Structure formats: C-alpha cells, structure tokens
Amino acid sequence: MYLTTGDNTIVIRLVATEEELANADITVYIGNTNTRLSGVAIYIDGQYIGTTNSSGFLGIDGLSLGYHSGMAEKDGYVTVTF
C-alpha cells in the first residue's frame, strides 16, 4: 500500500499470523527506503487501532482471521486504504 504526498511515499507492510485470533504487525516506511514513519494513524474495519510509534511500528492483537479493510492517515499525506 502506498500513501503519497509530493516526493514522499509511505509504504505499509502488514504481516499477520495464522491463529484463531491473528496478531498483525504494521510497519510504515517512506518510499523504497528503510526510513520508518511515526505518527501514522491506523484504522481496521473503520475502528481506530492506534498510531505508529517512533520506529514506524504498530502491533495489533486479537484480529479475527479473514478479510479486513484498513486505512492509514497522517497530516501532510494522502489517506490510503488497504
């Protein structure tokens, strides 16, 4: 997923485990770099989950298995859905 503004692109990487209740890790990067972006608000199925920390990371516990919609937003960037 990409969230862009000007020359900046945010890349969202989502990794989930396969358990009855999944745990997912979201890490947000700027473009094709290894620079992580903090302060990105994450929503899953329309519910605010949290904001990425100073390492661009947000862990999610207890996510039910299946398909979910997501949204990431940060001031100064275009909101992206995934």
Secondary structure, DSSP 8 states (H G I E B T S, - for coil): -EEEETTEEEEEEEEE--SSEEEEEEEEEETTSS-B----EEEETTEEEEE--TTSEEEEEEEESS---EEEE-TTS--EE-
